[in-house]
Amino acid sequence: RRPPRSTQGVSSAASDVYKRQSLGKGFVTYKNSADAEKAKAASGTEFQGRTIEVRLATEPKKYGYQSAPQQAVEGTSAFVGNLSFKSTKESIEKFFSACGKVLEVRIPLNEEGKPRGFAHVNFDSAEALKKAIALSGKDLDGRSIRVDVSQPKTGGSYSRGGYGLSLIHI
């Protein structure tokens, strides 16, 4: 089903597919940046009994991963999330090269061989990793990325939990 078209561009609303309820947020793609900037003027106004916040998708959030550089950094491997599917090992390495020496870039692929939207970047030092974390929220290949310390894998079974299919490796 196609999202409804507005006079300014394409809009869609986020919803909980299980509860069939709106999540209270939506996304509008404008045909040009001037119209998107005009829409920001509506931020803070009331719409259908609720105060709305309007911001450009490329603007960093006011919460979340922006505070990450303040925490202690251990290790030399970074998790890079919210990557563009167009990002390559080369573009990621070039982006982080100012932080220090990049030893390796790994981009996990799905079953179809397409990028999953995140990567792991190994640096030669914890100082380089700390500089990379400071780039969280910056634009890489058209997306505002999230950079954090890579966490080691936990567990070891193939159980997916929940009510779905569970696979146990024997």
C-alpha positions in Angstrom: 0.0 0.0 0.0 1.4 3.4 -1.0 1.6 6.2 1.5 -0.8 9.2 0.8 0.6 12.0 -1.3 0.6 15.5 0.0 0.9 18.7 -2.1 4.5 19.1 -0.7 5.8 15.6 -1.1 5.3 12.0 0.2 4.2 11.4 3.8 3.9 8.3 5.9 2.9 7.6 9.5 4.7 5.1 11.8 2.4 2.6 13.5 2.5 -0.5 15.7 1.6 -3.3 13.3 0.5 -5.6 16.2 -1.7 -3.1 18.0 -2.7 -1.3 14.8 -2.1 2.0 16.5 -0.2 5.1 15.5 3.1 5.6 17.2 2.5 9.4 17.2 5.1 10.2 14.6 5.3 10.5 10.9 7.8 11.4 8.2 7.3 13.8 5.3 9.6 13.9 2.3 9.5 17.3 0.7 10.3 18.0 -3.0 12.9 20.7 -2.0 14.7 21.9 1.1 12.9 25.3 1.2 9.6 23.6 1.8 11.1 21.4 4.5 12.6 24.6 6.2 9.1 26.2 6.1 7.6 23.1 7.9 10.0 23.6 10.8 8.1 26.7 11.7 5.2 24.5 12.9 7.4 23.0 15.6 6.0 23.7 19.1 2.4 24.3 17.8 -0.6 22.2 18.7 -2.1 19.7 16.2 -5.2 17.6 17.1 -4.6 18.3 20.8 -0.9 17.5 20.8 2.2 19.6 20.7 4.3 18.7 17.7 8.0 18.7 17.1 9.3 19.2 13.6 12.9 18.7 12.7 14.9 17.7 9.6 15.8 14.1 9.4 19.5 15.1 9.1 19.4 17.0 12.4 20.8 15.1 15.4 18.4 14.1 18.1 18.4 16.0 21.4 18.8 12.7 23.3 20.2 9.3 22.9 23.7 8.6 21.6 24.9 12.2 21.6 26.3 11.7 25.2 28.4 8.7 24.3 31.8 10.5 24.1 31.5 11.3 27.8 31.8 7.6 28.9 35.0 5.6 29.3 36.2 4.0 26.1 37.7 0.5 26.2 38.8 -1.5 23.2 39.6 -0.5 19.6 36.4 -1.6 17.7 33.5 0.7 16.9 29.9 -0.2 16.0 28.6 2.2 13.3 24.8 2.2 13.0 22.2 3.8 10.7 24.5 3.5 7.7 23.3 4.1 4.2 22.9 1.0 2.1 25.2 2.9 -0.4 28.1 3.1 2.1 31.2 1.1 1.1 34.2 -0.1 3.0 36.2 2.7 1.2 33.7 5.5 2.1 33.6 4.4 5.8 37.4 4.1 6.0 37.8 7.5 4.4 35.3 9.0 6.8 37.1 7.7 9.9 40.7 8.2 8.6 41.0 11.5 10.5 40.4 9.6 13.8 43.5 7.4 13.4 44.6 4.3 11.5 41.7 2.1 10.3 42.7 -1.5 10.4 39.5 -3.1 9.2 35.9 -2.3 8.1 33.3 -5.1 8.2 29.9 -4.6 6.7 27.5 -7.5 7.6 25.2 -8.7 4.8 21.8 -10.2 4.9 20.7 -13.5 3.3 20.3 -11.7 0.0 23.9 -10.4 0.1 22.8 -6.8 0.8 24.2 -4.6 3.5 22.3 -4.7 6.9 22.8 -0.9 7.6 25.6 -1.2 10.1 29.4 -1.9 10.3 32.2 -2.6 12.6 35.4 -0.5 12.3 38.7 -1.6 14.0 41.2 1.1 14.9 44.8 0.8 15.9 44.2 2.5 19.3 41.6 3.4 21.9 42.3 7.1 21.3 41.3 6.6 17.6 38.1 4.9 18.8 37.3 7.8 21.2 37.7 10.3 18.3 35.4 8.1 16.1 32.7 8.0 18.8 32.8 11.8 18.8 31.6 11.7 15.2 28.3 10.1 16.3 25.4 12.1 14.7 27.5 13.3 11.8 26.5 12.7 8.2 28.1 9.8 6.2 26.8 9.1 2.7 23.5 11.0 3.4 22.7 9.4 6.8 23.2 10.6 10.4 25.3 7.8 11.8 25.5 6.4 15.3 29.0 5.4 16.6 29.5 3.4 19.8 32.0 0.9 21.2 31.4 -2.5 19.7 30.0 -5.0 22.3 31.2 -8.6 22.2 28.6 -11.2 21.1 26.8 -12.9 24.0 25.1 -16.3 24.2 25.9 -18.9 21.6 22.7 -20.7 20.7 20.6 -19.8 17.6 17.4 -19.3 19.7 15.5 -16.3 18.6 13.1 -16.4 21.6 9.6 -15.0 21.6 6.7 -16.8 19.9 8.6 -17.4 16.7 10.8 -20.2 15.5 13.6 -21.3 17.7 16.6 -23.1 16.2 19.1 -24.9 18.5 22.4 -25.8 17.0 23.3 -29.4 17.9 
